[in-house]
């Protein structure tokens, strides 16, 4: 494939093998020691081709297991049951691929070939190898397209029919991958090394693409929670970057200092939009940049002409064009109840961003407006879990652009909205409606007073998120489309995409993920996990539990 015509050259894929890594982290946090055990990465050799059946396991012993060895053979083991789901009448669901490790998204090329990304990273510091699989559904076979040169997590892959290559959104980079697995980086240096990453991609009829970019921090200030996310210990210079010049109000926040574990009484004072343990002053100006935090960014097909479409978002994970391509539907994660600037009762939300005036950059409120475009000074955002010495909730910015748009609709708190897909087919039905995945709550870690999904004394667990909702982009009205009948930690939907004709909706579950307060070691358990927010626990994803589900009309 000749890519030179649109400014992309072929490059070789990095051939270095991943080596065994085991890291042990510890630090003192407010006189409390904690331990973080990262995942082991084991290197191996990937067989060039894997044969599969949609409803049968791979033939045993014919190929070597994919790398790392913690991963199992795709479609090995029992086929997942679809009996766990609720669906509207007239639809049916079946598993297409299973026994995947951290799958995050799918896409389809103009021949109908499916591509599946295994993300290579999950909160909880589980880091298998990020890779993209090529799946020929017609002839029931799959191969590894690329397993080098990508950063975990891969949050999206999107086929660009206008130039015939895959676009890949992976940590800090947007890349193009041709059909031989050659990678060309288009956009680098995105501010994705903190809490959140660059996310889903949408491509318009001119080949211009749009993607979401998350924030470095939770609510604008680096703190103890940034250490528990892993990045403060290795990159203490990180901070959020605004999309235009801003003037700070000079509010600073006190916390313990995890960067000085030898001194458990040491404290740090940190302001907004600056590195940890750096203070700010009233009237201080922070320069903006087009590669900015909490934004929607657009680009030409070759990565040139970067523009900010909207900012003031926290983590715009899902981005999809409406059926008429005039608006972007954006799924944005609300603020977590954690950190030294702790904010409560914020919800996930959906925006509809008008693209008709490309010269207008929209401001949507973060880090000073939450909920339905309401100021952080509203008492409704006071956190019950905040320390008594926490600063009262005030604006971080001295002045703000007007909040251009309120959310199209508010969803629940802590449901972790992910990708968006819009139906363009009358065969599938609900033409023009958006389908939005919800990973599900990780309470009580980051929302300590939210509904939980595991038994605790005197608390009845429930299901929060873990579904796909259907939304009318014209009204904001939404209803459950795919949901669980009972609590099931194995279904964590992250990716939603329609196939080439739009007749089938594919839902990617990243796999079993739970909140653990101990580490499973054979038949024993060991305590000592770090406090992710207010509880000594951590998210715990499992290998070989990811599934790609297919939903179609039931014509039988």
Secondary structure, DSSP 4 states (H G I P E B T S, - for coil): ---GGGT----PPP-PPP--B--EEEEEETTEEEEEEPPPB------S-EE-BTTBPPPTTSSPPPSSTTS--TT-SSPPPGGGEEE-TTEEEEEEEEEESSEEEEEE-TT--EEEEE-S-BTTTB----EEEEEETTTTEEEEEE-SS-PSPEEEEEEETTTTEEEEEETTEEEEE-TT--EEEEE---S-SSS--EEEEEE-TTS-EEEEE--SSSSS---HHHHHTTHHHH-TT-----SS-EEB---EEEEE-TT-TT-TT-EEEEETTS-TT----TT-EE---SS-SSEEEEE-TTS-S-EEEEE--SEEEEEEE-TTSSEEEEEEEPPPS-SSS-B-S---EEEEEE-S-TTPPEE--TTTEETTTEETTSGGGB-TTS-TTSPPP--SBSS--------SEE--TT--EEEEEE---TTTS-TT-EEEEE----TTSSSTTS--SS-BTTB-----S-EEEEE-TTT--EEEEEEESS--TT--EEEEEE-TTS--EEEEE---EEEESSEEETTEEE--B-BSSSSBBEEEE-TT-EEEEEEEE---
